[in-house]
Amino acid sequence: MIQRLHRSEPDVYWYLNQALKSFRVKAYDAAIVMAWSATIAHLIRAVNQIGTEVFQYVFRKVYSERKNVPNRPEELVGEDERAFIQVCQQMRFLPVAGADLHRFRDRRNKSAHPTSEPANEDDARKFLELCLEVVSHPAQDVRILDDALLVDYALESGSSAETIVGLVHPEYRLSAATRLLKTYISNSGPEYDALVSIWRRLWNLLTEADRQKLWPRVIDEVTRALEGRNDFRSVEDIARFIVWPSPDEEHLHRDAIVERCIHYLKSKVRDGSFSDKDKEFALWLYDKVPTEFRVKIVRLCTLWLIHRVKRGDFTGADLDFNAWLKDQSRPDQQARFQTIRDAIVRRY
């Protein structure tokens, strides 16, 4: 570890080396002071690795009553290290308990000032071990480990999807994606639409095994929306949230979702509730699905257009839509679209 720190975190290496030298000569208070400096130097580097914007965001949440927000974590060191530890704890990346660091800080303060309680070997060994536990996690690999914090930050910060996804440790991508999905489907409002681009970028980083774990949840949410059991998101919202596989690929989960959506749209055609908005969704879905489903979409849209023309409830734009449907249909079905066109022209 010493050799690694010498290359990657030279300031941490220097303090830790001083702590070990002090411990060997039984200068236990000095060892504790130097070990604390090594720990803080490492935590500063870790916070800066995650990003000062996240640090400032968390500081404002933890200390909402304070008017002055530090620009960098270094501004708290020496002045308010208790607050620094609290913020690190809320950033959810500490490999040790925050309470242990507070005890470490208190012992360091005693060791750095005149005291009637000099440190003994057990004290020094305990806090050196704590220091080693903290600095053994390379600062360059530090990521946010708390899904709730990540989503809250994504909603409020305005940072790019690339930046936010970069905060997620690879081992926690599935957990973060699950939290993003849950937050999106359980809330409405324009601010939550920001989660779409983050979800898409994170999805592309997931392993296939992790995606397979998420697809059933997505199917369930589509079903809930189709049945009117989601008060926040429509099926169109959720469909646009999905990262659709290529239409040329076989994909059982996608096909299950498409079957449900087409059945939903057909039922709306039958009961007369199919609207222009439903037509737009059907055409949007058309580009995401294999040929067999495209045929079904053309068929239900054709049936809707026939009902629409019979009612006299159409516009000039339906001529273009009729022409598009004709282009997507088989040669033996062309006469139908000529009949629809003639009816629109005659009544228009």
N, C-alpha and C positions, 0 to 999 in steps of 0.2 A: 504493500500500500504506500509506503514511504516513497519508493521509486516512482510509482505512478503519479503521486501528488507532486513530486519534484518536476515532472514534465507538464502536467495538466493544470495544477493549481500551486504555483511556486510560493505564493504568500501563505497559503494553508500549510504547505510543507515546512516552511521556515518556523512558524509558530509551533507546529506539532513536534518538530525536531527539538526545539528548545524545551518543550514540555517533557519529552522523553529523557533528555539530558538532565533536567532538573530532578526528575523522579529517581534516576539512577544514583544521584548524590544525596538523596533524601531531602531535597528542597521541595517539600510537598506543596506548600503554598504557591511557590513559583510555578510548579508544574500545573496546578489548577488554573492559575491566571493565564498561562500560555495555552493550555488546552481550550480554555474558553475563547481566547482570541482566534484559535484555529477553527473552532466551531462556528463562530460568528462570521469569519471571513468566508467560510464555505457556504453558509446560508445566504450571505449577500450575493455571492456568485450564482447560487441556485435561483434566487428571486429574480436577478437580472436575466437569467436564462429563460425563465417563464415570461418575463416582460414587465417593465415598470408600469405600463398601463393597468395590468391586472393588479399589481401591488397597490397602486393608487385607488383603484376601484374597491378593493377589499378594505383598505384603510378607511375609506369613506363609510363603508357599511359598518365596520366595527366601531369607529369613532365618529359617528354622525354629528356629535355636538362640537367637534373641533373645527375651527374655521380654516386653519392652515394645514393643507395636505402636503406631506413631503414629496418632492419630485423623484427622489431616489431612496432606496433603503438605507444607504450610507448615512443619510441625514438623521436617522434615529439611533444609530450606534453610538454608544457613550452617553447620549442624552436621554434616550428613552428605550432602552433595550427590552424592557417589559412589553412595551407596545409592539416592538419589532417581532418578538416571539409570538404575541397574540395574532399578528397579521400573518406570519408564517403558518401558524396553526390553522387559521381560517382559509389559507390558500390550499390546504390539504395536500401537502407534499412531504411533510415531516416524517422521517422513518422512526422517530421516537415520540413518546408522549410529551405534549407541551408542558405538563406539570413537572416532568423530570428536568426539562430545560430551565424552568423557573427555579427549581432547587439548585441546579448547577449555577445559575446566575447569582443566587443569594450567597452560595459558598464562595464564588469568585469575588464578590464584593467584600466578604469578610477577609479573604486572603490578600486582597489588594490594599487593605487599610489596617491600621493598628487594631489589634483585637486580642482578647484574652483567650480565644479559642483557636489556636493554630491548628492547621490541618494535620491529620496523621496519614499513615500509609494507606489505610483502608479508604479514607476519603479520596485521596489522590487516585488510587487505583479505580475506584468506582466512577469518578468523573472522567478519567482518561478513557475508560471503556465506553462511556457514553459518547465522548468526543469521537472515538474511532467508529462507533456505530453510525454517527451522523456523516462523517466525511468519507465513509466507505462507499457511499452512493455517489457516483460521478456527477458533478454539478451539470455537466453538459447533457446528461440523460434525464434530468428532472422534468417532470410534467405534472399537470394538475391531475389529481386522482379522485376528485369529487365531482360527480355528474351534475348535481344541483348547482354548484358554483359555476360550472362551465356554461350551463344553459342560462343562468341569470346574467352572467357576463355577456353572453352572446346577444341577449335581448336588449341590453342597455348600452353596450360599448360602441356599436357601429363599426367594429373592426371587420376586416375581410374574412370570408369563410376560410381562406387558406391559413390566416393567422390563428383563428380560433381552433381549427382542426389540428393545427400544429401543437396546441397545448395538450392534446390528449396523448397519454402514454399508450403505446401500441397494445399493451395488455388490457387496457380498459376501453378500447374502441367499441366493443360490443355493448358494454354497459352504457357508454355515452350515447350510442345510437339508440338504444332502447329508451333512454331518458328523453332524447330529442323527439322520438316518435310519440311518446306518451304526452309530452308537453304540447306538441302541435295539435294532437287530436282532442285534447282536453281544454283548449282555449281558442278563442277567436280574436279578431282584431288585427289590424295591419302590422303591428310590431312582431307578431308571431310568424308572419310570412318570411321574416328574415331567417327562420330556421330551415327553410327549404334548401337554400344553397349550401348551408352547412351540412345538412343531412346528405345531400347528393355527393359532396366532396368526401365525407366520412364513409359513405357506402362504398365508394370506389376503392377505399383503402382496406375494407373488411376482407377477411378470408372467405372463401366459398362456404366453409363450414359455419361461419358466423352468419352469413346471409341466409343460409338454410334455417337457422334458428329464428330469424326475424320474419321470414315470409309468412308463416302461419299467423303471426300476430297481425301482419298487414291485412291478410285475408279476413281475419276476424273483424278488424276495424272497418273494412269495406262493407262487410255484411251488416254490421251494426248501423252504419250510415244508410244503407239501402232500406233497412227496416225502420228507419226513423228513430233510432235509439241513440243517436249522437246529437246533442243539443248545440254543438259548436261547429262541427265540420260536416259538409255535404260529401256525397260520394265523389263529386267532381274535385273538391279540395284534396281528398285523400289520393285520388288517382293521379293528380298532378304532383303530389308529394313523392310518389313511387319513382324509383329509378328503373325504367322499363328495360328489360332485355331486348335484344334485337329480334324483330319479327321473324327472322330466318332461323332462329334457334328454337329447339324444343324446350319447353319450360312449363312444367305442370302447375306451378304456383301462379304464374301469369295467366295461364289458360283458365284456372279456377276463378280468378278475379274477373276476367273478361266474360266468362259464361254468366256470372252473377249480374254484371253490368248490362249485358245484352238482354237478359231475362227481365231486368228492371225496366229497361227502355221499351221493350215489347209490351209489357203490361201497361205502360203509360200510353202507348199508341192505342191499345184496345179500349182503355177507359176514357180516351179523349183528352187526357191531361198532358200529352206530349207537347212541348213548347219549343219556341225558337232556341231557347237556352239548351234544351235537351238535344236539339239538332246539332248545335255547336259542339256539345260534349261528344256526341256520337261521331262527328267528323274528326274531332281531336283524337278520339280513341282509334279511329280507323287507321291512322298512321303508326300505331303502336302494336298492331296485332297481325298474326299470320293471315294468309289468304282465306282460309275457311271462315274466319270470323268477319273478315271484310265483306264477304258475300252476305252474311247475316245482317250486317249493319246496313248495307245497300238495300236489302229486302225490307227491313223495318222502316227505313227512311222513305222508300218508295210507297209503302202502304200509308204512311203518315201524309205524304204529299197528295195521294189520291183522295184521302178523306178531306184534306184541306181544300182541294179544288172543288170537290163536290159541295162543300159548305159555302163556297164562294169567298172563303177567308184566305186570300193569297195576295201577293204583291208581284211586281214585275221581276223582282230578284228571284222568284221561284222558277222563272224560265231558265235562268243560269243553273240553278240547282238541279232542275230536271235534266238539263244537258249533261251535267256532271254525272248524275246517276246513270244516264244512258251510256256514257263512256265506260262506266265500271261494270256494265251488265253484258250478258251473253248475247250473241247475234239473234237467237230465237226470242229474245225479250224486247227487241227494239221497237216493235209495233206499239207496245204498251206506252212507251215514252212519247211516241208521236201522238198518240191519243191524248195523253196528258197535256202536251204542248198545245194541241189544237183547242182543247177545252180552256186553257189559260188565255190564249190569244182571243178566242171567241168572247169570253166573259170579260176580259180586260177592257 
